[in-house]
Amino acid sequence: MKKSSEDIDFMADVIYNKTRKRCGGCVSTLEGRVQIMCNWSQCIEERAIKTGIAQGIAEERIGAIERMIRANATKEQIISYGYTEEEYAEVENSLYVNV
């Protein structure tokens, strides 16, 4: 959904006013808005990076379990390595679906 310039201005005003209240009006209008938008985009980027790292770790854990199952490791062995039963079940189900 594309935002209109009025929507973007409104969001910037809301963010600006919240920030200005926190810092006692220490930012000028244009500079403050630019700084707020930069801070906002940096927060979004950091959150996206964290989410991507978490997804990558989860995918690698699933891949590791799959490799262990293919190498004939038992469920008990895999669980003892710190993997969860839910992860094991997910891989086991996906392997049976692909048979």
Secondary structure, DSSP 8 states (H G I E B T S, - for coil): ----HHHHHHHHHHHHHHHHHHHTS-S-HHHHHHHHHHHHHHHHHHHHHHHHHHHHHHHHHHHHHHHHHHTT--HHHHHHTT--HHHHHHHHHHHHHT-
